Amino acid sequence: MEYLIFILVFIIGTVFGSFYNVVGYRLPKGESIVMPPSHCPNCNTRLGVLELFPVISYIIQKGKCKHCKVKISPFYIIFELLTGLLFLLSYISFGASLELIIALTFISMLIIIVVSDYNYMIICDEVLIFFGIILCAEIFMINGPEAFIKAITSGVLAFLTMFALKKFGDVIFKKESMGGGDIKLMFIFGLVLGYPMAILSIFLGSIIGLPISLIMLKKNTEHIIPFGPFLAAGAIIILLLHIDINTLLNLYNI
């Protein structure tokens, strides 16, 4: 029975992942996320019901549009699978608890941000505001007023710390060192992860992103690297592994 639940959670994740792809692609361009309906970006043919099934439709169609036969970017299936996997890992980590709702909301936001930041170097304010409000409401209702105030305080501290790091980077590199979206994102990291862990996500994301950035810099003549995906990776690791300040202190004492 448990394996059936795992499969169901994974499938639900891929369905949401398909939608998050659409949001991440369209929102930065100022397009509606519902109209027009899903279509081939090459021939503009509206996709049929069978073509909308996440992962399966890509495999059946051999990664090509059913109508014009142009190759579909593997980016779509990668993020559908990634979202399904993260939903499953969240369920394994939090179980069927109210905290799972917060975790899935947070991860949903991060998936959209990764798509938009990777493709357009943009973290949309609309995404941050929408999910910020939802997460605030969830934290208040699930954890209570005291935890809510603590979360808001952590968010503000994380935001101010990231802002200070940006100003320091601007002085060191003598140019814009970080996008405004990354700074605003840290407020939500503080909400969900707490202040110390939100800052840890910066360093963890930097460690994850260093080798990838070195490869990308060779191909990117403008030397502009989206930092959002690396921040997201660091935050997800902290979230799913339940890393907190006590975990770090225990490691230090070993």
N, C-alpha and C positions, 0 to 999 in steps of 0.2 A: 504493500500500500504506500509506503514511504517513497519508493522509487517512482510510483505513478505521480505523486505530488511533485517530486523533483522534475519530472518530465513536463508536467503541466506548467510549473513556474517558469521553466526554461522557454517553453513555447509562448507563454504570455509575454516574456521578456523580448523575444524576437519580434512579436507583433508591435509592441511599444517601440522597439528599436527602429522598425521600419518607419513609424510615424515621426520619431525624433529625427531621423535622417531628413525627412521632408521639412520639418521645422528649421533645422540647422542650415539647410540649403536655401530656403526661401526667405526667412525672416530678415537676414542681413541685406537682402536685395529689395526689401520693402514689399514683397509679394504676399498675397494671402496664403495661409497654410491649409486652406480648405478648397479654394477655387483658384485655378481650375483643378479638377480631380487629377489623381496621379496619371502621368502620361510619359511617353518616351521623349526625352529631351532632344532627340534628333529628328524624328518624324512627327512628333506631337500627337501621335495616336493615343487615345485614352486606353488605359490598361483594363483588361477584362478581370473578372473575379479571380480566375485561376492564376493570373499574372501577379496578383497582389499578395499571394501567399509568401510570407518571408522565407528565405533560404531555399525552400523547395522549388519555387518558380524559377529561381536563378539556375539551379542545378538542371531542371528539366529543359530549360531553354538554352542550356550550355553557355550561359553568360552572354546571350545575345538577345536583342529585341525580336519578338516574335514576328513583327511586321516588316521592319526595314533591315533586319539582320545585323545592325551595327552593334559592336560589343558594348556591354553594360559594364560600367566601372566596378571592379571588385570591392571598391570602398563600401558599396551598399551592403553586400552580404557580410563583409567583415564586421560592420557595426551592428548588423542584426544579430550575428552570432555573439559579439562582444556584450551587447545588452542582455541577451538571453543568459549568458554565462554570469554576468554580474548580478542579475536578478536571482539566479540560483545560488550563488555564493552568499548573497545577502540573506536568503532564506536559511541557508545552512548556518550562517553566523548568528542570526537573531531569532530564528525559529518563528513560529506563528504568534508573534508578540506585537504589541502596539509600536514598539521601537522599530520594527520592520517597516512600518509605514513611513517613518522619518527617513530611514536608510534608503528606501526605494525612491522617495521623492528627491532626495539629495543626489542619488546616482542618475536619476532621470535628467536632472538639470545639467549634470556634468557631461552626459553623453551629448546633449544638444550643444553645449559650449565647445566641446572638442570638435564637433563637426563644423561649426561656424568659424572657430578660431583657426582650425587647420586650413580651411578652404579660403577664408576671406580675411584672416587676421583680425576678426571682430568678435567681441563678446557683447552680445546685444543687451542693452539696458532692460528691454522688455522681459527678457528671460530672467534676469537677476531680480527684477521687481516682482514678477509673478511668483517665482519659486520662493523668494524671500518672504513674501506675505504668507504663502501656504505653509512654509516651514515654521514661521513664527506662530501661526495658529495651531499647528500640530504640536509644537513644543509646549505651548501654553496649556492645551487641552489634555495632553498625555502626561506631561511631567509636572504641571502645576505652576502657579505664579512665581514662586521663589526660583525655580529652575529657569523660568522664562526670563526673569530679570538678570540672572547670572549669564544666560546665553546672550542677551543683548549686550551686556557689558563686555563679554568676551569678543563679540563681533566688532564692537567699536574699537577695542584695544588692537585687534588683529588688523583692522582697517588702518589705524593710525601708524602701526608698525610698518605695514607695507608701504604706506605713503612716505614714511621717513626713509625707507630703503630706496624707493624710487628717486627721491630728491638727492640722496647720496650717490646713487648710480648716475644721475644726470650730471652731477659735478665731476665724477671720476671719468666718465666716457665723453663728456662735453656734448651730449646729445640726448634725445629722449630714450631712456633706458628701459622703460616699461609702459605698457598701455594702461589707460584708465580702467579698462574692464578688469584687468588682473587685480587692481587695488580694490575695486568694489567687490570682486569675488571673495576677497579675504574676509569681508564682513560676514558672509554666509558661512565660510569655513569656521569662523569663530563661533557662530550660532550653533553649528552642529558638532564640531570637534572640540570646542573649548579653546581658550586663548593659547595655552602653551603648545597644544597639538596643532593648531592652525599655523603657527610659526614653524613648527617642525616640518609641516607639509611643504613649505617653501624649500627647505634644505634637502628634503627627501626627493622632491620633484627635480631639484637641480642635479642631484646625483644621478637620477634616472635619465635625465635629459642630456647630460654632458656628452656621452659617446654618440648619441643620436644627433645632437646639435653639431658636433664636429663633422659628421658625414654630410648633414644638410648644408652646412656652410660652404662646403666645396662645390655644391651645386647651385647655391643661392648667392648670386653676385651682389645682391643688395644687403646681404648679411642681416636679414630680418628673420627671426625665428619665433613662431608662436609659442608663448610660455604656458598658455592655458592648459594644453593637454598634459604637460608635465606636472603642473600643479594638481590637476585632476587625478593623475596616477598616484601621487603622493598622498592625497586626501583619501582616496579609496582604500589604499593599503592600511592607513591608520584606522579608518572606519571599520573595515571588515575584520581586522586583527584585534580590535578593541584596545589599541595602544593608548595608554594615558600616562600621566606623570609618574604614577606609582610603578608602572611597567618599566619606565626608564630608570627609576631609582633602584629597582631590584636588579636590573642589568648592571648598573654601576657598582653594586655591592658584590656581584659575583667575582 
